[in-house]
Amino acid sequence: MKNMTLRANIEGKEDKVTTDWYAIMATLKDRGVDYGSLQRIYAELNAGLLVTTRSLTLAKVNVEMVLAGVIREMNMPASYSMGRR
């Protein structure tokens, strides 16, 4: 299992923190999660799923997906104006 950046939220709290797989894996081991379950959680996170386990909600941070606001900028030709081409 390779390290990855994660967003973590403790159930019942609003705050989210950025952490990594190795830190979360150690926490989950301390909370009694076996190796097979860790592999499943890792696979689900890599697939882009939101995972909730042992009072933690986890999601993989996708650094390749940058959203400036929510909408991407569109490049329009200088000759294009609203309603006229």
C-alpha positions, 0 to 999 in steps of 0.5 A: 500500500502506497501513501496517499493524502486523505481528508478525515472527519471525526463523526459528530464534528464539523472540522476536517483535517488533511492527513495521510494513509500511513497515519490513518492506517496506524490509527485504524490498527489501534482501533482493532481493524484487521489487515484484510479490512485495511486493504479493503478500505485502501482500495475503496479510497483509491476508487474515489469512494467516501469511507466511514469506519471506526468513527472516521469518515475518509476521502482521498484528496485528488490533487490532479482535480483542481476546481477554481470555484466550481466552474472551469474557465472557458476561453472564448475568441476575442471576437465573441461577445454576448449574443453576437458571433 
